[in-house]
Amino acid sequence: MDKVFARFIEKFGEPVGRQEVPVSSIERYRGKLPNLLLEYWAEHGWCGYGDGIFWIVNPQEYEGVVASWLDGTKFEIFDAYHLIARSAFGDLYFWGEETGGSLKITSVASRSTTFMSKLPKDQMDKRLQNFLLSTEVECNDYGDLFKPAKKKLGVLHHDEMYGFVPALMFGGPDTLEHLEKVKAVEHLILLSQVSELEPYSFSDF
């Protein structure tokens, strides 16, 4: 294990819910995702970390999610994106074939954040390392609800997330009482259909 991934695990916690990655999946994304990420897949599988607060996922399972969030937006023509990671609450981390880890969507609020790397395209492995080193546990813990949700609802499986029911964009409250364990792909597609994707503004913080 390299130092960057060791630091990532030290920060988030040991893996849970590991899925072995078939060679066909690695080859499917060769040239589209960083070689280093494919190496991590081969060594560590697709897993959750920190008891499932953060997941490195199979992008193929989330192709429908990517399409539902990005079709008809400026991102659709800006780059070819793949979902490489998500949080327990539906923070979505997209990897652009040209721009790297340049897009994050907070699905519960239908808000997007973009990032521009100063590193050239030929340093995608370094960009991936920067992504892992800059990702923080607290930023993936919506309202500090992860531990209470895990205690109430149980540990997530790889295809599950904690979702507010009714969704916040339907006017539901963001309280523990309104969190449920839901199927991730289906819930994320539902959220994409509730409200138009908007960029974060400074007034949101």
C-alpha positions in Angstrom: 0.0 0.0 0.0 1.4 3.4 -0.9 1.7 6.2 1.6 -1.1 8.3 0.2 -3.7 5.5 0.5 -2.3 4.6 3.9 -2.9 8.2 5.0 -6.4 8.1 3.5 -7.3 4.9 5.5 -5.7 6.4 8.6 -7.9 9.4 8.3 -11.2 7.7 7.4 -10.9 4.2 8.9 -10.6 0.6 7.8 -12.6 -0.6 4.8 -16.0 -2.2 5.0 -18.3 -3.9 2.5 -15.5 -4.8 0.1 -16.3 -5.9 -3.4 -13.6 -7.5 -5.5 -13.0 -5.7 -8.8 -13.0 -7.9 -11.9 -10.3 -7.4 -14.4 -12.9 -6.5 -17.0 -13.9 -3.4 -14.9 -10.3 -2.3 -14.7 -9.8 -2.6 -18.4 -13.2 -0.8 -19.1 -11.8 2.3 -17.4 -8.2 2.2 -18.5 -7.4 5.5 -20.1 -10.5 7.1 -18.7 -9.6 7.1 -15.0 -6.1 7.4 -13.4 -4.0 4.3 -13.5 -3.4 4.7 -9.8 -7.1 4.5 -9.1 -7.3 1.3 -11.1 -4.4 0.0 -9.0 -6.2 0.9 -5.8 -9.3 -1.0 -7.1 -7.2 -4.1 -7.8 -5.5 -4.0 -4.4 -8.4 -2.8 -2.2 -11.6 -3.4 -4.1 -14.6 -1.1 -4.0 -15.2 -0.4 -0.4 -16.7 1.9 2.2 -14.4 3.6 4.7 -15.1 5.0 8.2 -17.9 2.5 8.8 -19.4 3.5 5.4 -19.3 7.3 5.7 -17.3 7.4 2.4 -17.4 4.9 -0.5 -15.1 4.3 -3.4 -17.6 2.9 -5.9 -18.0 1.0 -9.2 -18.6 3.8 -11.8 -20.5 1.5 -14.0 -23.2 1.0 -11.3 -23.7 4.8 -11.2 -23.8 5.6 -15.0 -27.6 6.2 -14.6 -26.9 8.6 -11.7 -24.3 10.5 -13.7 -26.7 10.8 -16.6 -29.6 11.9 -14.5 -27.6 14.7 -12.8 -25.6 15.9 -15.7 -27.7 15.5 -18.9 -28.9 18.9 -20.0 -26.4 20.8 -17.9 -23.2 22.5 -19.0 -21.2 19.6 -17.5 -22.6 17.3 -20.1 -20.5 19.0 -22.9 -17.7 20.1 -20.6 -16.2 16.7 -20.0 -16.9 12.9 -19.8 -17.5 12.3 -16.1 -17.5 9.1 -14.1 -18.6 8.8 -10.5 -15.7 7.4 -8.5 -16.9 8.0 -4.9 -19.8 9.1 -2.7 -20.7 9.8 0.9 -23.2 8.1 3.1 -25.5 11.1 2.5 -25.1 11.4 -1.2 -22.2 13.7 -1.8 -21.1 12.7 -5.2 -17.5 12.9 -6.5 -17.1 12.9 -10.3 -13.9 12.4 -12.2 -13.6 14.0 -15.6 -11.5 12.3 -18.2 -9.9 15.7 -19.1 -10.3 17.7 -15.9 -9.8 15.0 -13.1 -11.6 15.5 -9.8 -13.2 18.7 -10.9 -16.9 18.2 -9.9 -18.8 17.5 -6.6 -22.5 17.4 -6.3 -24.3 17.7 -3.0 -27.4 15.7 -3.9 -29.5 16.5 -0.9 -29.4 20.2 -1.9 -28.9 19.9 -5.7 -25.8 22.0 -5.5 -22.6 21.7 -7.5 -19.0 22.7 -6.7 -16.3 22.8 -9.3 -12.5 22.6 -8.8 -9.7 23.4 -11.2 -6.4 21.7 -10.8 -3.1 23.4 -11.5 -1.6 20.1 -12.5 -1.4 19.2 -16.2 -3.5 16.4 -17.6 -0.6 14.0 -17.7 -0.4 14.1 -13.9 -3.8 12.4 -13.2 -2.3 10.1 -10.6 -1.0 13.1 -8.7 -4.4 14.7 -9.0 -6.0 11.5 -7.6 -3.6 11.6 -4.6 -4.5 15.2 -4.0 -8.2 14.3 -4.1 -7.7 11.6 -1.5 -5.6 13.8 0.8 -8.0 16.7 0.6 -11.2 14.7 1.3 -12.2 15.0 5.0 -14.4 12.9 7.2 -16.3 16.0 8.5 -17.2 17.2 5.0 -19.0 13.9 4.3 -20.9 13.9 7.6 -24.1 15.8 6.9 -25.1 17.7 10.1 -23.0 15.3 12.2 -25.7 12.8 11.7 -23.6 9.8 10.6 -23.0 8.2 14.0 -26.6 8.7 15.2 -27.9 7.4 11.8 -25.7 4.3 12.0 -26.8 3.6 15.6 -30.5 4.0 14.6 -30.6 2.4 11.2 -27.6 0.1 11.1 -24.4 -0.1 9.0 -24.8 0.6 5.3 -24.3 -2.0 2.6 -22.4 -1.0 -0.5 -25.6 -0.1 -2.4 -27.2 1.9 0.4 -27.1 5.4 1.7 -28.9 7.5 4.4 -31.6 9.6 2.8 -34.1 12.1 4.1 -37.7 11.1 3.6 -39.3 13.3 2.5 -36.4 14.8 0.6 -35.2 18.2 1.8 -36.1 19.7 -1.6 -39.7 18.6 -1.0 -39.6 20.5 2.2 -38.7 17.7 4.6 -36.7 18.5 7.7 -33.0 17.5 8.0 -33.4 15.6 11.3 -32.5 12.1 12.4 -36.1 11.2 12.7 -36.5 11.7 8.9 -33.5 9.7 7.8 -34.0 6.2 6.3 -31.7 3.6 4.8 -32.4 3.7 1.1 -31.0 2.2 -2.1 -28.3 4.6 -3.3 -28.8 4.6 -7.0 -32.6 4.8 -7.0 -32.6 7.6 -4.3 -29.9 9.6 -6.1 -31.8 9.5 -9.4 -34.9 10.6 -7.5 -33.1 13.6 -6.0 -31.8 14.6 -9.5 -35.4 14.9 -10.7 -36.7 17.1 -7.8 -34.8 20.3 -8.4 -32.5 21.9 -11.1 -28.8 21.6 -10.3 -27.4 25.0 -9.2 -23.9 26.0 -8.3 -23.1 26.8 -4.7 -22.9 30.5 -3.9 -21.2 32.1 -1.0 -24.6 32.8 0.6 -25.0 29.0 1.0 -22.1 28.8 3.5 
